[in-house]
Amino acid sequence: MQTKTNRSFLKWMGGKGRVIPQLLQYLPKGERLIEPFVGGGNVFINTNYKQYLLADINQDLINVYNRLKAEPQKLISLVDFYFSQNPNYYEARELFNNSSQTNKRAALFIYLNRHCFNGVCRYNKSGQFNVPEGKHKNIYNPTNELMLFSEKLNQIPFSIELLRCDYKNTVNYASNGDVIYCDPPYLPLGGDVSFNGYTPSTFDYNETEQLAYHLYKAVKRGACAVISNHDTSDTRYLFRQFKIYSIQARRSVAANGNREQAKEIIGVLTPDMV
Ligand SMILES: C[S@@+](CC[C@H](N)C(=O)[O-])C[C@H]1O[C@@H](n2cnc3c(N)ncnc32)[C@H](O)[C@@H]1O
């Protein structure tokens, strides 16, 4: 029997929506789930840990989650307002780039995410969101998904911590009994320089090696670590200390529009292995 998977209100590159049933089998039990690369939050809304530490380097993303946690009705009404006004995409983008008001910026971020090319999130050197408009036949206002997400964020008071920071800081918070799930930007297939649609930084071989090292240290402290990545000889080498499982995944949003199945690894490292 297929279990129902909750969907995030965001379309997010590399979002884990489509592999949730496979992924859940490999997530160990624990009190707290730490997600250093929370992205669209698909793992968060499909799991039932008592506590969460959700982090990402993307400031706008964490602002959306903060607003949705603090003032869900206000944000949802503002999102409804923009969807009903239906401003021209490029005007909405300019409004977003010139706004520092947190609720307005969060609502416009959601509006842009639904209207832009493939849900890509990319900024220019001055930090301006610069993704072109997508070609969509039907644009969907994700009110139900926003409500579900906000309920989950507010389920147990003080049990969910949101951080905007680099993954190294987040992993350093992990201690005995924590479960860390890492879904970083993937290493490119075939060694090409891939388009990284999230932030101005790139997540390359050395950065992935650093991630493996920081996770190893966290597991030495008693945490469990689970990672996702492409299934390549490089990733199998970099995560060689992990127990590696191979899965077939049809990614939800790819920068080049290619949504075909690709082999991915899920790596698991537990304290008894280090
Ligand atoms: C593949 S996505 C995560 C997708 C998420 N699991 C989901 O289901 O939607 C990768 C995330 O890593 C974040 N990221 C990139 N570099 C980072 C860094 N150095 N530290 C923390 N987060 C980073 C990006 O902003 C992006 O949200």
The ligand as an SDF file (V2000), in Angstrom:
LIG
                    3D

 27 29  0  0  0  0  0  0  0  0999 V2000
   18.8870   19.7880   -2.5450 C   0  0  0  0  0  0  0  0  0  0  0  0
   18.3520   21.2100   -1.6850 S   0  0  0  0  0  0  0  0  0  0  0  0
   17.5480   20.4910   -0.3260 C   0  0  0  0  0  0  0  0  0  0  0  0
   16.1970   19.9470   -0.7460 C   0  0  0  0  0  0  0  0  0  0  0  0
   15.3120   19.5210    0.4120 C   0  0  0  0  0  0  0  0  0  0  0  0
   15.7580   18.2990    1.0300 N   0  0  0  0  0  0  0  0  0  0  0  0
   13.8650   19.3440   -0.0770 C   0  0  0  0  0  0  0  0  0  0  0  0
   13.3270   18.2310   -0.0240 O   0  0  0  0  0  0  0  0  0  0  0  0
   13.2840   20.3100   -0.5730 O   0  0  0  0  0  0  0  0  0  0  0  0
   19.8650   21.8360   -1.0710 C   0  0  0  0  0  0  0  0  0  0  0  0
   19.7780   23.0450   -0.1320 C   0  0  0  0  0  0  0  0  0  0  0  0
   21.0990   23.3320    0.3480 O   0  0  0  0  0  0  0  0  0  0  0  0
   21.2020   24.7300    0.6020 C   0  0  0  0  0  0  0  0  0  0  0  0
   22.6510   25.0540    0.6950 N   0  0  0  0  0  0  0  0  0  0  0  0
   23.5560   25.2070   -0.3090 C   0  0  0  0  0  0  0  0  0  0  0  0
   24.7850   25.4290    0.2020 N   0  0  0  0  0  0  0  0  0  0  0  0
   24.6540   25.4040    1.5660 C   0  0  0  0  0  0  0  0  0  0  0  0
   25.5570   25.5510    2.6510 C   0  0  0  0  0  0  0  0  0  0  0  0
   26.8610   25.7770    2.4610 N   0  0  0  0  0  0  0  0  0  0  0  0
   25.0800   25.4370    3.9200 N   0  0  0  0  0  0  0  0  0  0  0  0
   23.7470   25.2320    4.1440 C   0  0  0  0  0  0  0  0  0  0  0  0
   22.8310   25.0900    3.1470 N   0  0  0  0  0  0  0  0  0  0  0  0
   23.2840   25.1670    1.8800 C   0  0  0  0  0  0  0  0  0  0  0  0
   20.4570   25.3660   -0.5710 C   0  0  0  0  0  0  0  0  0  0  0  0
   20.0310   26.6760   -0.2340 O   0  0  0  0  0  0  0  0  0  0  0  0
   19.3010   24.3550   -0.7740 C   0  0  0  0  0  0  0  0  0  0  0  0
   18.1460   24.7910   -0.1060 O   0  0  0  0  0  0  0  0  0  0  0  0
  1  2  1  0
  2  3  1  0
  2 10  1  0
  3  4  1  0
  4  5  1  0
  5  6  1  0
  5  7  1  0
  7  8  2  0
  7  9  1  0
 10 11  1  0
 11 12  1  0
 11 26  1  0
 12 13  1  0
 13 14  1  0
 13 24  1  0
 14 15  1  0
 14 23  1  0
 15 16  2  0
 16 17  1  0
 17 18  1  0
 17 23  2  0
 18 19  1  0
 18 20  2  0
 20 21  1  0
 21 22  2  0
 22 23  1  0
 24 25  1  0
 24 26  1  0
 26 27  1  0
M  CHG  2   2   1   9  -1
M  END
$$$$
